[in-house]
Amino acid sequence: MKKNYKNLFIIFLGIVATLISCEKETTIIIPCEKVTSINISENRFLVKDGIIHFTNLNSFKSVMADIKELKTKELENWEVENGIENSLRKFQELSNETEEVCINKLIPDSHFATVVNKEGLFAIGDSMHYITHDKEYVYKLGDEVSLDNIRSNNKVRVFDIVKDNSAKNWADKYFYFNKTEFGIPPSSAYKSYRVICYAWSTSWLAYCSNGCGIKCEYRDKNWLGQLYWRKARFDNVEVCGQARYYINSKLFASYNCDSGTNVSDEDCFIGQGAGTIYTYWIAGNFNFKFDNGWPIYYVEADWDYLYE
C-alpha cells in the first residue's frame, strides 16, 4: 500500500511540474499550449506551433534552393504537402483578396514568404528570427521574449534589413489606361485602371533576393461620389525580369519569369542567395489582360542604382 501511495505522489509531482512549465512559457512567442510537431522534408525542418524550424543554416539554404524552382502558383501545394498552414505568403495573398486596397508586402519575395509565418517568425537551429519591415530580431529558443518587449529585451539581437531601393530611381512605376487607350493622364477618370510595377533588392540575415512585381488598381467612386483607387484583378498576368547584381561581391546576371491568374499582385524573384545583395539594375517586362479577352497589355519598367 505504501508503494502505491509513493507512485501516486510521484505522478502528482510530474503533473505539477508540467503545469508550472506551461505557465512559465506563456510569455514566450512560441506558446506552450497546443504543442504539435510534424517531422517532414528529410529532417531538414519541422513545423511547430505554426512556425518552421530549420535544423541548421545548411537545411535552410537547401530548402530555399529547392523551392526556387517552383512557380508562385506551385508554392501553395508545397505548403500543403509539408504541413504549413499559416505562411506569410498565404496571409499576404489572402489580404490582397479581402482588403479593398493593395497592401505593401512585409516580404515581397513570395518564395521566402513561404517559409516565414504570418507573424514574421521562423527558426534556424537554436535561434528564432522575427522579421519586420526594417529590422530582423534574433534570440535563442527558450529565452523569455514576447512581442511586447522584443524591441527592448537585452537577450535579443537586432539587425537592419538592407534594402537597395532607397534611391529615388528605385521608386514604383505607375501606368494609367482604360479599355481603349494606354498612357492616359494620372488624373484619370472614373472606371480607368492603373498598374504599379515595383522592384526589390533586399538582404535579410540568412537570405537575400531581388526581383520585380506588378499590382493593379481600378478608379472607383465611394458612396459620396468621390474618386479613389481600389484593388483590381488580372485575369492573366506574366512577370519577367532580368538583373545584374552582386551577392557577397560576386557578380551575377539572371533572368526569370512567373505568372498568375485571377490575382491583383504577382511577383517574380530574379536572384537569390545567402549574404548581402547589391543590384546594379533590374529590367522588368509585364503583360496582362482582363476579362479573358483582348487586348493584351504590355509594360516595360527599369530600375537601376546609378541613373534615372
Long-range contacts (C-beta under 8 A, 24 or more apart in sequence): 24-144, 25-144, 27-144, 27-146, 28-142, 28-143, 28-144, 28-145, 28-146, 29-119, 29-121, 29-128, 29-130, 29-145, 29-146, 29-147, 29-150, 30-128, 30-141, 38-83, 40-82, 40-83, 41-82, 47-82, 47-83, 47-84, 50-85, 50-86, 50-117, 51-117, 51-121, 51-122, 51-123, 51-128, 52-84, 52-115, 52-116, 52-117, 52-122, 52-123, 53-122, 53-123, 54-115, 54-122, 54-123, 54-124, 54-125, 55-125, 56-124, 56-125, 57-124, 57-125, 57-206, 57-274, 59-124, 60-115, 60-124, 60-206, 60-207, 61-274, 63-115, 64-111, 64-112, 64-115, 64-207, 64-272, 67-111, 67-114, 67-115, 68-111, 68-269, 68-272, 70-111, 71-258, 71-259, 72-110, 72-111, 72-258, 72-259, 72-260, 72-266, 72-267, 72-268, 73-259, 73-260, 73-261, 75-110, 75-111, 75-114, 78-114, 79-114, 84-114, 84-115, 86-117, 86-118, 87-113, 87-114, 87-115, 87-116, 87-117, 87-118, 88-113, 88-114, 88-116, 88-117, 88-118, 88-120, 89-113, 89-114, 90-118, 91-118, 93-263, 96-215, 96-231, 96-263, 96-264, 96-265, 97-264, 99-231, 100-230, 100-231, 101-217, 101-229, 101-230, 101-231, 102-196, 102-215, 102-216, 102-217, 102-231, 102-264, 102-265, 105-265, 105-267, 106-131, 106-132, 106-133, 107-131, 108-198, 108-200, 108-202, 108-211, 108-213, 108-267, 109-200, 109-202, 109-209, 109-211, 109-267, 109-269, 109-272, 110-267, 110-269, 111-209, 111-269, 111-272, 112-204, 112-207, 112-209, 112-272, 119-147, 124-206, 129-205, 129-206, 131-161, 131-204, 132-161, 133-161, 134-160, 134-161, 135-159, 135-160, 135-161, 136-160, 136-161, 136-204, 136-205, 138-205, 159-205, 161-202, 161-203, 161-204, 162-202, 162-203, 162-276, 163-200, 163-201, 163-202, 163-203, 164-200, 164-201, 164-202, 164-210, 164-277, 164-278, 164-279, 164-305, 165-199, 165-200, 165-201, 165-202, 165-303, 167-305, 168-308, 169-303, 169-304, 169-305, 169-307, 169-308, 170-199, 170-201, 170-303, 170-305, 172-196, 172-197, 172-198, 173-197, 173-198, 173-301, 175-299, 177-297, 179-290, 182-297, 188-219, 189-219, 190-219, 190-220, 190-221, 190-227, 191-218, 191-219, 191-220, 192-218, 192-219, 193-217, 193-218, 193-219, 193-232, 193-290, 194-219, 194-229, 195-286, 195-288, 195-297, 195-299, 197-284, 197-286, 197-299, 197-301, 199-241, 199-282, 199-284, 199-301, 199-303, 201-245, 201-277, 201-278, 201-279, 201-282, 202-277, 203-275, 203-276, 203-277, 206-274, 207-272, 207-273, 207-274, 208-247, 208-272, 208-273, 208-274, 208-275, 208-276, 208-277, 209-269, 209-270, 209-271, 209-272, 209-273, 209-277, 210-243, 210-245, 210-269, 210-270, 210-271, 210-272, 210-277, 210-279, 210-282, 211-241, 211-243, 211-256, 211-267, 211-268, 211-269, 211-270, 211-271, 211-282, 212-239, 212-241, 212-267, 212-268, 212-270, 212-282, 212-284, 212-301, 212-303, 213-239, 213-265, 213-266, 213-267, 213-268, 214-239, 214-265, 214-266, 214-284, 214-286, 214-288, 214-299, 215-264, 215-265, 215-266, 216-264, 216-265, 216-288, 231-264, 232-264, 233-262, 233-263, 233-264, 234-260, 234-261, 234-262, 234-263, 234-264, 234-266, 234-288, 234-289, 234-290, 235-261, 235-262, 235-288, 235-289, 235-290, 235-291, 235-292, 236-260, 236-261, 236-288, 236-289, 236-292, 237-261, 237-263, 237-266, 237-286, 237-287, 237-288, 238-266, 238-286, 238-287, 238-288, 239-266, 239-267, 239-268, 239-284, 239-285, 239-286, 240-268, 240-284, 240-285, 240-286, 241-268, 241-270, 241-282, 241-283, 241-284, 241-285, 242-270, 242-282, 242-283, 243-270, 243-271, 243-279, 243-280, 243-281, 243-282, 243-283, 244-279, 244-280, 244-281, 245-270, 245-271, 245-277, 245-278, 245-279, 245-280, 246-277, 246-278, 246-279, 246-280, 247-271, 247-273, 247-274, 247-275, 247-276, 247-277, 247-278, 248-273, 248-275, 248-276, 278-305, 279-303, 279-305, 280-304, 280-305, 280-306, 281-305
